């Protein structure tokens, strides 16, 4: 009961959550961009982006569950699955952006490719923040107060109606 209330109180506001999202997601995103560039020297860029997107999504979802949205615990499989949907959309946005660049520029340099990739990632990131805040991690904050309110009357009712008269008096006196 106290845990649900303390988690509810520690859930950050939109601005704080967005700042944390940028810190966590942006940090993972920047590291991912370097990993994609390095991996793309061995395998096709689209495949490198897909592999790094999967790994970075798992890592970022854990960070968002523990830190960004104030849950304080590990992400559930349901949250990972829901987060994967928004990550898939981000993957499409970043892949299309780089593929369009490669069609427009015969041989784009690494800096231009990174600039396009990071710009597309930033755009997709803002959309992901909205989805994660309003859909993926919103249920936990919304259910915590309802669970607490529903649980409070139950023990009091059970104690009054099912306990023998003697122990009930002892329990209320203590």
C-alpha positions as CSV (number, residue, x, y, z in Angstrom):
1,X,0.0,0.0,0.0
2,X,2.7,2.5,0.9
3,X,4.8,1.4,-2.1
4,X,2.0,2.2,-4.5
5,X,1.5,5.6,-2.8
6,X,5.2,6.4,-2.9
7,X,5.5,5.4,-6.5
8,X,2.5,7.6,-7.3
9,X,4.1,10.5,-5.6
10,X,7.5,10.0,-7.3
11,X,6.0,9.8,-10.8
12,X,7.6,12.8,-12.5
13,X,5.7,15.5,-14.3
14,X,5.8,15.9,-18.1
15,X,8.8,18.2,-18.2
16,X,10.9,16.1,-15.8
17,X,10.0,12.9,-17.6
18,X,10.9,14.4,-21.0
19,X,14.2,15.6,-19.6
20,X,14.9,12.1,-18.3
21,X,13.7,10.6,-21.6
22,X,16.1,12.8,-23.5
23,X,19.0,11.9,-21.2
24,X,18.3,8.2,-21.2
25,X,16.9,7.7,-24.7
26,X,19.3,10.3,-26.2
27,X,22.3,8.7,-24.6
28,X,21.3,5.3,-25.9
29,X,20.5,6.8,-29.2
30,X,23.9,8.5,-29.6
31,X,25.7,5.3,-28.6
32,X,23.4,3.4,-31.0
33,X,24.3,5.7,-33.9
34,X,28.0,4.9,-33.4
35,X,27.2,1.2,-33.1
36,X,25.2,1.3,-36.3
37,X,28.0,3.0,-38.2
38,X,30.6,0.6,-36.9
39,X,28.4,-2.5,-37.6
40,X,27.5,-1.2,-41.1
41,X,31.1,-1.6,-42.2
42,X,30.6,-5.4,-41.9
43,X,26.9,-5.9,-42.8
44,X,24.3,-3.9,-44.8
45,X,23.2,-0.7,-43.1
46,X,19.6,-1.6,-42.8
47,X,20.4,-4.9,-41.0
48,X,22.9,-3.1,-38.7
49,X,20.2,-0.6,-37.9
50,X,17.7,-3.4,-37.1
51,X,20.1,-5.2,-34.8
52,X,21.1,-2.1,-32.9
53,X,17.5,-1.0,-32.7
54,X,16.5,-4.2,-31.0
55,X,19.3,-4.0,-28.5
56,X,18.9,-0.3,-27.8
57,X,15.1,-0.7,-27.4
58,X,15.6,-3.3,-24.7
59,X,18.1,-1.1,-22.9
60,X,16.1,2.1,-23.2
61,X,12.8,0.5,-22.1
62,X,14.5,-0.7,-18.9
63,X,16.0,2.8,-18.3
64,X,12.6,4.4,-19.0
65,X,10.8,2.0,-16.6
66,X,13.3,2.5,-13.8
67,X,14.1,6.1,-14.2
68,X,12.3,8.2,-16.8
69,X,8.6,7.5,-15.8
70,X,9.1,6.9,-12.1
71,X,8.1,3.2,-12.0
72,X,11.3,2.4,-10.1
73,X,11.3,-1.3,-11.1
74,X,12.0,-3.5,-14.1
75,X,9.9,-3.2,-17.2
76,X,7.4,-5.9,-17.7
77,X,7.2,-8.1,-20.9
78,X,4.0,-6.2,-21.8
79,X,5.9,-2.9,-21.6
80,X,8.8,-4.3,-23.6
81,X,6.3,-5.5,-26.3
82,X,4.4,-2.2,-26.4
83,X,7.7,-0.2,-26.5
84,X,8.9,-2.4,-29.3
85,X,6.0,-1.2,-31.4
86,X,7.1,2.4,-31.1
87,X,10.7,1.3,-31.7
88,X,9.6,-0.4,-34.9
89,X,8.1,2.9,-36.1
90,X,11.3,4.7,-35.1
91,X,13.3,2.1,-37.1
92,X,11.2,2.7,-40.2
93,X,11.6,6.5,-39.8
94,X,15.4,6.3,-39.4
95,X,15.8,3.7,-42.2
96,X,13.7,5.6,-44.7
97,X,15.6,8.9,-43.9
98,X,19.0,7.3,-44.5
99,X,17.8,5.4,-47.6
100,X,16.3,8.6,-49.1
101,X,19.7,10.3,-48.3
102,X,21.5,7.5,-50.1
103,X,19.2,8.0,-53.1
104,X,19.7,11.7,-53.2
105,X,23.4,11.8,-52.6
106,X,25.6,9.3,-54.5
107,X,28.1,8.8,-51.7
108,X,27.1,10.5,-48.5
109,X,29.9,11.0,-46.0
110,X,29.7,9.5,-42.5
111,X,29.0,13.0,-41.0
112,X,26.1,13.7,-43.3
113,X,24.7,10.2,-42.8
114,X,25.0,10.6,-39.0
115,X,23.3,14.0,-39.1
116,X,20.4,12.6,-41.1
117,X,20.1,9.5,-38.8
118,X,20.2,11.6,-35.6
119,X,17.7,14.1,-36.9
120,X,15.3,11.3,-37.8
121,X,16.0,9.7,-34.5
122,X,15.1,12.9,-32.7
123,X,11.8,13.2,-34.5
124,X,11.0,9.6,-33.9
125,X,12.1,10.1,-30.2
126,X,9.6,12.8,-29.6
127,X,6.8,10.6,-30.9
128,X,8.1,7.7,-28.8
129,X,8.0,9.8,-25.7
130,X,4.4,10.6,-26.2
131,X,3.5,6.9,-26.8
132,X,5.6,5.7,-23.8
133,X,4.2,8.3,-21.4
134,X,0.5,8.0,-22.5
135,X,0.3,4.3,-23.3
136,X,3.1,2.1,-22.2
137,X,3.9,3.4,-18.7
138,X,0.6,5.3,-18.0
139,X,-1.3,2.2,-16.9
140,X,1.0,1.6,-13.9
141,X,0.4,5.1,-12.5
142,X,-3.3,5.0,-13.2
143,X,-3.8,1.5,-11.5
144,X,-1.8,2.2,-8.4
145,X,-4.3,4.6,-6.8
146,X,-7.3,2.5,-7.8
147,X,-5.7,-0.6,-6.3
148,X,-4.9,1.3,-3.1
149,X,-8.4,2.6,-2.8
150,X,-10.0,-0.8,-3.5
151,X,-7.7,-2.6,-1.0
152,X,-8.3,-0.2,1.9
153,X,-11.9,-1.0,2.7
154,X,-11.5,-4.8,2.3
155,X,-9.4,-5.5,5.4
156,X,-11.6,-3.3,7.6
157,X,-14.8,-5.0,6.4
158,X,-13.3,-8.5,6.9
159,X,-12.1,-7.6,10.4
160,X,-15.5,-6.3,11.5
161,X,-17.6,-9.1,10.1
162,X,-15.6,-12.3,10.3
163,X,-13.6,-12.0,13.5
164,X,-15.0,-13.3,16.8
165,X,-16.1,-10.6,19.3
166,X,-13.2,-11.2,21.7
167,X,-10.3,-10.9,19.3
168,X,-11.9,-8.0,17.5
169,X,-12.0,-6.1,20.7
170,X,-8.4,-7.0,21.4
171,X,-7.4,-5.9,17.9
172,X,-9.2,-2.6,18.0
173,X,-7.8,-1.8,21.5
174,X,-4.2,-2.5,20.4
